[in-house]
Amino acid sequence: MPTQVRVSKAGWHLPNICNFAILKSILMSQKFPRLFFILLAVLFALNLLQASFTELIYDEAYYWYYAQNMAWGYFDHPSMVAFLIKISSLFFDGELGVRFMSCVLSAGTYMLLWLLIDNPKKKDYVVHFFLLVFSFTLMNAYGFLTLPDTSLLFFTALFLWLYKRFLRDEGIATTMYLGLVMAALMYSKYHAVLVIFFVFLSNYKLIFNKKAWLAVVLALVCYIPHFVWLYQNDFVSITFHLYERPNQAYQFDEFTLGYFLNIIVIIGLLFYWIYGSLFKFKVTDKFSKALVYLVYGVLIFFFISSFNRRVQAQWTIVISIPLAVIAFNHLLENAKSRKWMYRIGLVSLMLLMYARAWMIYYPLFPMYFETHGNKEWVNELKSKSGGVPILFENSYRRSSMYEFYSGVPASSLNTYMYRKNQYSIDDSEERMRGKKVMFVSKYRKSGDITYEHLDGAVFHGIFINDFQSYRKLECIVEKPETGIEYSLKVYNPYPFDVPLEQLKYTISYSNKHKQVKQMRSLKVKNTSPQQALLKSKDTVFYTFELPLTTMENPSYFRIGIAENGLPPGLNGKPIKIE
C-alpha cells in the first residue's frame, strides 16, 4: 500500500530560516519609498479582509485536506501548498487559516518585483507600479487564494532576484540561497522546471560554472524527500500527469484558440500594452535576456502543448513576473504608454475590486462562482445526514469542501468513470470502514435524502450501515503470448484478508483519449477455485477473455472491482488494445 513520508518539524525549518534571512538582507540593503510601504500595507490589509470573508474555492479545500496529513508529496502536486496552509492554520481558523500565508507571499512578490527594476525613475511612479501589478488578473487573485501557483509566483520572483545577484557576485551565500529557492520552486509546482530551464538556457555558459552546479546539486539534495515519496508511491503523480490524465480529441477553439485567450486573460485589460512592451523590449544584459527567454520559452512550450491537450490559464502564470518587470520599465521610459497604462489600470482596479466583492456576495453579478453557497449546502447535507461521514461519488472537490465547513469526515469514492486523486492513495478509506456513512451521488435518481446546490445540481444520498470497500486492490493484467486468454493478478495491500465473494469484476472500454465509453461485467476464472479469502499482502490469480463490446474500435480497457454493491473502481491501469 502506498505510504506517505511524514514531514518532521526540523525538516521544514531550514527553508523558512533562509527565507527570513533573504528578506532581512533585502530590507537592509534596499530603500523603499514611504509611499510604497503605505500602498503595500493597504493591499495586504485588503487581501487579509478578502481572504477572511470569501468562502473557499474547491481547489483550496482540496489543498486544505492535503494539509491535514503533512507529507513530502501528494497525488496532484508537491507539498509546498500544504505547508503554507499548515503555517496559516497555526495563526488563524477558518478561511484565513488557509490563506494567511498567501497574503504574506503576495506582499513579498510585490517587494521582489520592485527590487528587480533598476531604473532610478521608479521612485516617482509608485502608484503606476501598483496599478500595473494589481491589474494582472491571476496574480491579483493569488494575492489571497491559496493554490500551488501562489508560492510558484513568489519563488519565481525570488529566484530571478537571486539570479540577478548571482550574475553580479557569485558568492557562496548567493549560490546557496539560489539552490534552496530552486528547491522551493519545485516543491511549489512541477511547472517550476520550466522557470529554471529557460533561465539557465539564456546563459549556456553556466554549464561550465562550478557555482551554478553547486546550486543545482543543493536543490536536488533538498528535493530528495519528494523523490523518495514519489518512489514509495509508485511515481503516481508523474504517471497521472503524463500518461493517465484523460484528454479529448483536438479542437482548435478549445485547445489552441483557448490557449491564446488564456494568455490574454491572465494579464487582464492591460494585455495590449504589456505584450507590446515585450515586443519592443531590447536585451541589454544577461538578466534581461533571462526575462525574455522565460516569457517566450513558456509561451512556446504551452503553445506546442495546446495541440495535444487543453492548456489551463494558470499553467502560464509564471510569465507574469518577467512581464511585470518588462512592462514597468517600458512605462518608465514612454510617456504615452505610461498615460494609457495608468488610465486602463484605474479601470482595471475598479473592475477587479467589483469582482472581489462579487466573490463574497453573489447578488452583485448574476452568476454563481465556487465561493458562493458552500456553507449552505454543507449545512443542509449535514443536517439531513445526521452528521455521519459522507462518501461522495467521484468528487474530491465536494468531499474536501464538505469536511472543511462541517468538520465531519468525508471522502471521494472514485469509480471507473472518474480518475484517481489524493483519496485514492491516503487512509481516507479507513476512516469510513465499518461505520455508518452516507453515499452521495449526482448520478442517482433517488435516495434517502435529497439536497440541491445553488447552481441547481441535485444530489441524492443513501445510508450504508457498515461501509466496506477495497479500492486499493491492485489488478495487474498480462497480455497473452498466444491465444486470447489474459492473465490477471489481484494483489491485496491491506493488513487484513478480503473475502473473494464480495468482489465482482468489471471491464471498461475507452477511446484513444482514455474516455470511458462502455462498462461490462467481467467473468474471471480463479486458478485456485477453493480459495475463499485473498490474504493480506498476497495475490490471487485469474484468467479472463475480453468480453464483446458494442463500442467501435476501443483503444484501451481497464479492470475494475465492484465490492458490496458499490460502483466499480479504478483498480487496474489502462491497457492498450493491440
PyMOL commands that set and color helices and strands:
alter all, ss='L'
color gray80, all
select helices_A, chain A and resi 9-29+34-53+58-67+80-91+96-115+120-124+126-134+137-141+148-168+172-188+192-201+204-208+210-222+224-232+236-244+256-265+271-280+286-305+313-333+335-360+362-364+374-385+396-406+422-425+428-432+500-502
alter helices_A, ss='H'
color red, helices_A
select strands_A, chain A and resi 390-393+410-413+437-441+449-452+458-464+474-478+485-491+498-499+503-510+516-521+525-526+533-534+539-545+556-563+575-576
alter strands_A, ss='S'
color yellow, strands_A
deselect
rebuild
show_as cartoon
